[in-house]
């Protein structure tokens, strides 16, 4: 079965009775993960029963290649059926799925969390063509689905959100479903149960999700975590951010670190230098920036800025390679974070 993005929500809430395997894929990893969790709860007789919902990763399959078949053909100890969640980064061969679907009826259901699979993906094609499987598209939220998400969280917390406030709130969301939901939950906690949310409430606690993503990339890079930066970068680009916007965000961040480091070298206390920044840093970002200034020397910051500027120029001249150039920049800067001197 081929489930389009507009049909995904309905499918997750009421999947066909004969479904044995579901592939969720798309450009929004947060949405893929959220819908996989919702589907698992829908399919499970009791989601709280120990062992009924099981998650496997690459290590599990590497150590025991037969684990997938064993788990899906074994009934849970406490009844019901086993719901198995598996990320597509695991060593999942299409032939393995084909053998499972073509064999004897399974005692459980397989839910695969995939990435942005192309239409010609063998794995995606297998789930589409099988009568007892489905491939479900999960793409970034539009204004309609974001408004629905806002309404869902508002109902959970008995919040009243006037239409003008809702419109403003929707404009700040959308980079990633997980980020969007986290921002809404934060707003609900800030406003309190049963409150009427105002524009001031939104401005006080909800950040622009796209800006949050770019900030996360910059902090991960400056902190030396290439993996986290690349994952967040992939999410940001999937939600519509361009490689150039990522490069520019890195340039702004490292130029700010350079300015702070220069002020400290000149004898100004770091706390005082941070307070002089305009616009001011959000209080949650202050400890991160303090650690980054201490990690990076002034000469290395200068080298980093030169590297970013060179990458920005190369990306402008080679638009087809700008994503690869951006990812290489992230890796190179993250490595520099661990250097001394």
C-alpha positions as CSV (number, residue, x, y, z in Angstrom):
1,X,0.0,0.0,0.0
2,X,1.2,3.5,-0.8
3,X,0.0,6.0,1.8
4,X,0.3,9.6,0.7
5,X,1.3,12.3,3.2
6,X,-2.3,13.6,3.4
7,X,-3.6,10.1,4.3
8,X,-0.8,9.4,6.9
9,X,-2.6,10.7,10.0
10,X,-5.7,8.7,9.3
11,X,-3.7,5.5,8.5
12,X,-1.7,5.8,11.8
13,X,-5.0,6.1,13.8
14,X,-6.7,3.3,12.1
15,X,-4.4,0.9,10.2
16,X,-5.8,-2.1,8.2
17,X,-6.3,-5.2,10.3
18,X,-4.1,-7.3,8.0
19,X,-1.0,-5.0,8.1
20,X,2.1,-6.9,9.1
21,X,4.8,-4.3,8.3
22,X,4.8,-0.5,7.9
23,X,7.6,1.8,6.6
24,X,7.4,5.4,7.6
25,X,9.7,7.7,5.6
26,X,10.2,11.3,4.6
27,X,12.1,14.5,5.1
28,X,11.0,15.2,8.7
29,X,12.7,12.7,11.1
30,X,10.8,14.1,14.1
31,X,7.4,13.4,12.3
32,X,8.6,9.9,11.3
33,X,9.5,9.1,14.9
34,X,6.3,10.6,16.3
35,X,4.0,8.7,13.9
36,X,5.9,5.5,14.5
37,X,5.3,5.9,18.2
38,X,1.6,6.6,17.6
39,X,1.2,3.6,15.3
40,X,2.9,1.3,17.8
41,X,0.4,2.4,20.5
42,X,-2.5,2.0,18.1
43,X,-1.5,-1.6,17.2
44,X,-0.5,-2.7,20.7
45,X,-3.3,-4.3,22.8
46,X,-1.8,-2.5,25.9
47,X,1.2,-0.2,25.2
48,X,2.2,-0.4,28.9
49,X,2.6,-4.2,28.9
50,X,6.3,-5.1,29.2
51,X,7.8,-6.3,26.0
52,X,4.8,-5.7,23.8
53,X,6.5,-2.7,22.1
54,X,10.2,-3.4,21.4
55,X,12.9,-1.3,19.7
56,X,15.9,-2.7,17.9
57,X,18.9,-1.0,16.6
58,X,21.9,-1.8,14.3
59,X,23.8,-3.5,17.1
60,X,21.0,-5.9,17.8
61,X,20.8,-7.0,14.2
62,X,24.6,-7.1,13.8
63,X,25.0,-9.4,16.8
64,X,22.1,-11.6,15.8
65,X,20.9,-11.4,12.2
66,X,17.9,-13.7,12.9
67,X,16.7,-11.5,15.8
68,X,14.1,-9.8,13.6
69,X,12.4,-13.0,12.4
70,X,12.5,-14.5,15.9
71,X,10.9,-11.4,17.5
72,X,8.1,-11.1,14.9
73,X,7.2,-14.8,15.0
74,X,7.2,-15.1,18.9
75,X,4.1,-14.1,20.9
76,X,4.7,-11.8,23.8
77,X,4.7,-13.5,27.2
78,X,1.7,-11.5,28.4
79,X,-0.5,-12.0,25.4
80,X,-1.3,-9.5,22.6
81,X,1.2,-9.2,19.7
82,X,4.7,-7.8,19.6
83,X,5.2,-4.4,17.9
84,X,8.7,-4.1,16.7
85,X,10.2,-0.6,15.9
86,X,13.3,-0.5,13.8
87,X,15.3,2.4,12.4
88,X,16.3,2.1,8.8
89,X,19.9,2.8,9.7
90,X,20.0,-0.7,10.9
91,X,21.2,-3.4,8.5
92,X,17.8,-4.0,7.0
93,X,17.9,-5.7,3.6
94,X,14.8,-5.7,1.4
95,X,15.2,-9.4,0.9
96,X,14.8,-9.9,4.7
97,X,11.5,-8.0,4.7
98,X,10.3,-9.9,1.6
99,X,11.0,-13.3,3.3
100,X,9.1,-12.2,6.4
101,X,6.0,-11.0,4.4
102,X,6.0,-14.0,2.1
103,X,6.3,-16.6,4.8
104,X,3.9,-17.8,7.5
105,X,1.7,-15.1,9.2
106,X,3.6,-13.1,11.7
107,X,2.8,-12.9,15.4
108,X,3.9,-9.3,15.5
109,X,4.0,-6.1,13.4
110,X,7.2,-4.5,12.1
111,X,7.4,-0.7,12.0
112,X,10.4,0.7,10.2
113,X,11.5,4.3,10.6
114,X,13.1,5.4,7.4
115,X,14.8,8.5,6.0
116,X,14.0,10.4,2.9
117,X,13.7,7.5,0.6
118,X,13.4,8.1,-3.2
119,X,10.5,6.5,-5.2
120,X,13.0,4.0,-6.7
121,X,14.1,2.8,-3.3
122,X,13.9,-1.0,-3.2
123,X,12.8,-0.9,0.4
124,X,10.1,1.6,-0.3
125,X,8.9,-0.3,-3.4
126,X,8.7,-3.5,-1.4
127,X,6.4,-2.0,1.3
128,X,4.2,-0.4,-1.5
129,X,3.7,-3.6,-3.5
130,X,3.1,-6.0,-0.6
131,X,-0.6,-6.6,0.2
132,X,0.1,-6.8,3.9
133,X,2.5,-3.9,4.2
134,X,2.4,-0.1,3.7
135,X,4.8,2.8,3.0
136,X,3.6,6.0,4.7
137,X,5.0,9.3,3.6
138,X,5.9,11.8,6.3
139,X,6.8,15.3,5.1
140,X,7.2,18.6,6.9
141,X,4.2,20.2,8.4
142,X,2.3,22.9,6.5
143,X,0.2,25.6,8.1
144,X,-2.8,23.4,8.2
145,X,-1.1,20.5,10.0
146,X,0.7,22.9,12.3
147,X,-2.6,24.5,13.3
148,X,-3.9,21.0,14.0
149,X,-0.9,20.3,16.2
150,X,-1.4,23.5,18.1
151,X,-5.0,22.6,18.6
152,X,-4.1,19.1,19.8
153,X,-1.6,20.4,22.4
154,X,-4.0,23.2,23.5
155,X,-6.8,20.6,24.1
156,X,-4.5,18.4,26.1
157,X,-3.7,21.3,28.4
158,X,-7.1,23.0,28.2
159,X,-5.6,26.2,26.8
160,X,-7.4,28.9,24.9
161,X,-5.5,30.3,22.0
162,X,-7.1,33.2,20.1
163,X,-6.9,33.1,16.3
164,X,-4.3,35.9,16.0
165,X,-2.1,34.2,18.6
166,X,-2.5,30.9,16.9
167,X,-1.4,32.4,13.5
168,X,1.7,33.9,15.1
169,X,2.5,30.7,16.9
170,X,2.2,28.7,13.6
171,X,4.6,31.1,11.9
172,X,7.3,30.1,14.4
173,X,6.9,26.4,14.0
174,X,7.6,23.8,11.3
175,X,11.3,23.0,11.1
176,X,10.7,19.6,12.6
177,X,7.7,18.0,14.3
178,X,9.7,17.1,17.4
179,X,11.0,20.7,17.8
180,X,7.5,22.1,17.2
181,X,5.9,19.9,19.8
182,X,8.6,20.6,22.3
183,X,8.0,24.4,21.8
184,X,4.3,23.9,22.3
185,X,4.7,21.8,25.4
186,X,7.1,24.5,26.8
187,X,4.4,27.2,26.1
188,X,1.7,25.1,27.8
189,X,3.9,24.7,30.9
190,X,4.7,28.4,30.9
191,X,1.0,29.5,30.5
192,X,-0.4,27.0,32.9
193,X,-3.5,24.6,32.6
194,X,-6.6,26.4,31.5
195,X,-4.9,29.7,30.6
196,X,-5.6,32.0,27.7
197,X,-2.4,32.2,25.7
198,X,-1.3,35.7,24.6
199,X,1.2,37.0,22.1
200,X,3.5,38.0,25.0
201,X,3.4,34.4,26.2
202,X,4.5,33.1,22.8
203,X,7.2,35.7,22.5
204,X,8.5,34.9,25.9
205,X,9.1,31.2,25.4
206,X,8.7,30.0,21.8
207,X,11.7,30.4,19.5
208,X,11.6,30.4,15.8
209,X,12.0,26.6,15.1
210,X,14.2,27.3,12.0
211,X,16.4,29.6,14.0
212,X,16.5,27.0,16.8
213,X,17.8,24.4,14.3
214,X,20.5,26.7,13.0
215,X,21.6,27.6,16.6
216,X,21.8,23.9,17.5
217,X,24.0,23.2,14.5
218,X,26.4,26.1,15.5
219,X,26.6,25.0,19.1
220,X,27.2,21.4,18.1
221,X,30.0,22.3,15.7
222,X,31.6,24.7,18.2
223,X,31.4,22.0,20.8
224,X,33.0,19.4,18.6
225,X,30.0,17.2,18.0
226,X,30.0,16.6,14.3
227,X,27.4,13.8,14.5
228,X,24.8,16.0,16.3
229,X,25.5,18.9,14.0
230,X,25.0,16.7,10.8
231,X,21.8,15.2,12.1
232,X,20.4,18.7,12.9
233,X,21.7,20.0,9.6
234,X,19.9,17.3,7.7
235,X,16.6,18.1,9.5
236,X,17.0,21.8,8.9
237,X,17.6,21.2,5.1
238,X,14.7,18.8,5.0
239,X,12.5,21.5,6.4
240,X,13.5,24.0,3.7
241,X,16.7,25.6,5.0
242,X,19.4,26.1,2.3
243,X,23.0,25.0,2.8
244,X,23.9,28.7,2.4
245,X,21.8,29.6,5.4
246,X,23.6,27.0,7.5
247,X,27.0,28.4,6.4
248,X,25.9,31.9,7.2
249,X,24.7,30.8,10.6
250,X,28.1,29.3,11.3
251,X,29.8,32.4,10.2
252,X,27.7,34.6,12.5
253,X,28.3,32.3,15.4
254,X,32.1,32.1,15.0
255,X,32.4,35.8,14.4
256,X,30.6,36.3,17.7
257,X,32.9,33.9,19.4
258,X,35.9,35.7,17.9
259,X,34.6,39.1,19.2
260,X,34.1,37.6,22.7
261,X,37.5,35.9,22.7
262,X,39.2,39.2,21.6
263,X,37.4,41.1,24.4
264,X,38.6,38.5,27.0
265,X,42.2,38.6,25.6
266,X,42.0,42.4,26.0
267,X,41.3,41.9,29.7
268,X,37.5,42.1,29.8
269,X,35.7,39.5,32.0
270,X,33.8,37.0,30.0
271,X,30.5,37.6,31.8
272,X,30.9,41.3,31.0
273,X,31.6,40.6,27.4
274,X,28.5,38.4,27.2
275,X,26.3,41.1,28.7
276,X,27.5,43.6,26.1
277,X,26.2,41.5,23.2
278,X,23.4,43.0,21.1
279,X,21.0,41.4,20.5
280,X,21.6,39.7,23.9
281,X,22.0,36.0,24.2
282,X,19.1,33.9,25.5
283,X,19.9,32.8,29.0
284,X,20.0,29.1,28.0
285,X,22.7,29.8,25.4
286,X,25.0,31.6,27.7
287,X,26.7,28.6,29.3
288,X,27.2,27.0,25.9
289,X,28.8,30.2,24.5
290,X,31.0,30.5,27.7
291,X,32.3,27.0,27.2
292,X,32.9,27.6,23.5
293,X,34.9,30.7,24.1
294,X,37.1,28.8,26.6
295,X,37.5,25.9,24.1
296,X,38.5,28.1,21.1
297,X,41.7,30.2,21.1
298,X,41.6,33.5,19.1
299,X,44.0,32.2,16.4
300,X,41.9,29.0,15.8
301,X,38.7,31.1,15.7
302,X,40.4,33.2,13.0
303,X,41.2,30.1,11.0
304,X,37.7,28.8,11.4
305,X,36.2,32.0,10.1
306,X,38.5,31.9,7.1
307,X,37.5,28.3,6.4
308,X,33.8,29.2,6.6
309,X,34.3,32.2,4.3
310,X,36.1,30.0,1.8
311,X,33.3,27.4,1.9
312,X,30.7,30.1,1.4
313,X,32.4,31.3,-1.7
314,X,32.9,27.7,-3.0
315,X,29.2,26.9,-2.4
316,X,28.1,30.0,-4.3
317,X,30.2,29.0,-7.3
318,X,29.2,25.3,-7.1
319,X,25.5,25.2,-6.2
320,X,25.3,21.5,-7.0
321,X,27.9,20.7,-4.4
322,X,26.8,23.2,-1.7
323,X,25.3,20.5,0.5
324,X,28.4,18.4,0.4
325,X,30.6,21.4,1.0
326,X,28.4,22.4,4.0
327,X,28.6,18.9,5.5
328,X,32.4,18.8,5.0
329,X,32.6,22.3,6.7
330,X,30.7,20.9,9.7
331,X,33.1,18.0,10.0
332,X,36.2,20.1,9.6
333,X,35.1,22.7,12.2
334,X,34.1,20.0,14.6
335,X,37.5,18.5,14.4
336,X,39.1,21.9,14.9
337,X,37.2,22.1,18.2
338,X,39.3,19.4,19.7
339,X,42.6,20.9,18.7
340,X,44.9,22.7,21.1
341,X,46.5,26.1,20.7
